[in-house]
């Protein structure tokens, strides 16, 4: 069990939220739920791709980008899947791989190659950083093109 687990205050029906997140991430599960007297959930614990999250039906609260969940992706197809799914139905794109889902939670959808190219150093890494700063959704081919430019 994780010693530290993010505890997220959600301003929505937790039953709906649980179905939403566990349907997006293929390796997910519901660990536990705690009902209120009216049948709605007060808290829930879920696991997404090995990351346990506690959720609280906390009422009026708007999350902000100072907290985000970082999703590492292997391929452009994976980036596209998470980006398109999490921005659908009221989500919003931001810059540099960041987005906000329909519940207001911020996510970073980042291909591993971005981290690899940025940590390689040199002018190529600087060009990758400049290219990334112009993107909303990260596009692997544009990162590689920037890195290899002369």
C-alpha positions as CSV (number, residue, x, y, z in Angstrom):
1,X,0.0,0.0,0.0
2,X,1.2,3.5,-0.8
3,X,2.2,5.5,2.3
4,X,1.1,8.8,0.7
5,X,-2.1,9.0,-1.3
6,X,-3.5,12.1,-3.0
7,X,-6.9,13.1,-1.5
8,X,-9.0,15.0,-4.0
9,X,-11.9,17.2,-3.1
10,X,-14.5,16.7,-5.9
11,X,-17.5,18.9,-6.5
12,X,-19.6,16.3,-8.3
13,X,-21.5,13.0,-7.8
14,X,-18.8,10.5,-6.8
15,X,-20.6,7.6,-8.4
16,X,-20.4,9.4,-11.7
17,X,-16.7,10.5,-11.1
18,X,-15.7,6.9,-10.3
19,X,-17.3,5.5,-13.5
20,X,-15.6,8.3,-15.5
21,X,-12.1,7.8,-14.3
22,X,-12.1,4.0,-14.1
23,X,-13.5,3.8,-17.7
24,X,-10.6,6.0,-19.0
25,X,-7.7,4.1,-17.5
26,X,-7.6,0.4,-18.5
27,X,-5.8,-0.7,-15.3
28,X,-8.1,0.7,-12.7
29,X,-10.3,-0.5,-9.9
30,X,-12.6,0.7,-7.1
31,X,-11.0,0.0,-3.8
32,X,-13.7,1.2,-1.5
33,X,-16.7,3.5,-1.2
34,X,-18.5,5.1,1.8
35,X,-22.1,6.0,1.4
36,X,-24.0,8.8,3.0
37,X,-27.6,8.1,4.2
38,X,-29.1,9.1,0.8
39,X,-27.2,6.5,-1.2
40,X,-24.6,8.9,-2.6
41,X,-20.9,8.4,-1.9
42,X,-19.2,10.6,0.7
43,X,-15.7,9.2,-0.1
44,X,-14.2,6.6,-2.4
45,X,-10.8,5.1,-3.0
46,X,-9.9,4.2,-6.5
47,X,-6.7,3.0,-8.3
48,X,-5.7,4.3,-11.7
49,X,-2.7,2.6,-13.4
50,X,-1.3,1.7,-9.9
51,X,-1.9,5.2,-8.4
52,X,-4.3,5.1,-5.5
53,X,-6.5,8.2,-5.1
54,X,-9.0,9.1,-2.4
55,X,-12.0,11.2,-3.5
56,X,-14.2,13.3,-1.3
57,X,-17.6,14.6,-2.3
58,X,-16.8,17.9,-0.7
59,X,-19.3,20.3,-2.3
60,X,-18.5,23.7,-3.5
61,X,-14.8,23.8,-4.3
62,X,-13.0,24.5,-7.6
63,X,-9.6,22.7,-8.1
64,X,-6.8,24.6,-9.8
65,X,-3.7,23.8,-11.8
66,X,-1.4,24.0,-8.7
67,X,-2.2,20.3,-8.4
68,X,-2.2,18.0,-11.4
69,X,-1.9,14.3,-12.3
70,X,1.0,13.5,-14.6
71,X,0.3,10.7,-17.2
72,X,3.4,9.3,-18.9
73,X,2.7,8.1,-22.4
74,X,4.7,5.8,-24.7
75,X,3.2,6.7,-28.1
76,X,1.3,9.5,-29.8
77,X,-1.7,7.3,-30.0
78,X,-1.7,7.1,-26.2
79,X,-1.2,10.9,-25.8
80,X,-4.1,11.4,-28.2
81,X,-6.4,9.0,-26.4
82,X,-5.9,10.6,-22.9
83,X,-6.0,14.1,-24.4
84,X,-9.1,13.6,-26.4
85,X,-10.9,11.6,-23.6
86,X,-10.1,14.0,-20.8
87,X,-10.9,17.2,-22.7
88,X,-14.2,15.8,-24.0
89,X,-17.6,16.8,-22.5
90,X,-16.6,20.1,-20.9
91,X,-12.8,19.6,-20.4
92,X,-10.4,22.3,-21.6
93,X,-7.0,22.3,-23.3
94,X,-4.2,24.3,-21.8
95,X,-0.6,24.7,-22.8
96,X,2.5,22.4,-22.8
97,X,0.6,19.2,-22.3
98,X,-1.7,20.4,-19.6
99,X,-5.5,20.1,-19.6
100,X,-8.5,20.3,-17.3
101,X,-11.1,17.6,-17.3
102,X,-14.9,18.1,-17.0
103,X,-14.6,18.0,-13.2
104,X,-11.9,20.7,-13.1
105,X,-9.0,18.3,-12.3
106,X,-5.8,19.2,-14.0
107,X,-3.7,16.6,-15.9
108,X,-0.4,16.6,-17.7
109,X,-0.4,14.2,-20.7
110,X,3.3,13.8,-21.4
111,X,5.1,11.5,-23.8
112,X,8.3,9.9,-22.4
113,X,10.2,11.1,-25.4
114,X,9.7,14.7,-24.3
115,X,11.5,14.0,-21.0
116,X,14.2,12.1,-22.8
117,X,14.9,14.8,-25.4
118,X,14.8,17.6,-22.8
119,X,17.3,15.8,-20.6
120,X,19.7,15.1,-23.5
121,X,21.1,18.6,-23.2
122,X,22.5,20.9,-25.9
123,X,20.9,23.0,-28.5
124,X,18.5,20.1,-29.5
125,X,17.0,20.1,-26.0
126,X,16.6,23.9,-26.1
127,X,14.7,23.6,-29.5
128,X,12.5,20.9,-28.0
129,X,11.6,23.2,-25.1
130,X,10.8,26.0,-27.5
131,X,8.6,23.7,-29.6
132,X,6.8,22.3,-26.5
133,X,6.1,25.9,-25.3
134,X,4.1,26.4,-28.5
135,X,1.9,23.3,-28.1
136,X,-1.3,22.5,-26.3
137,X,-1.3,18.7,-26.9
138,X,2.2,17.4,-27.2
139,X,3.1,16.1,-30.6
140,X,6.0,13.7,-30.7
141,X,6.8,14.2,-34.3
142,X,7.2,17.9,-33.8
143,X,9.4,17.4,-30.8
144,X,11.7,15.0,-32.8
145,X,11.8,17.5,-35.7
146,X,12.8,20.3,-33.4
147,X,15.5,18.2,-31.7
148,X,17.0,17.1,-35.1
149,X,16.8,20.5,-36.8
150,X,20.2,22.1,-37.7
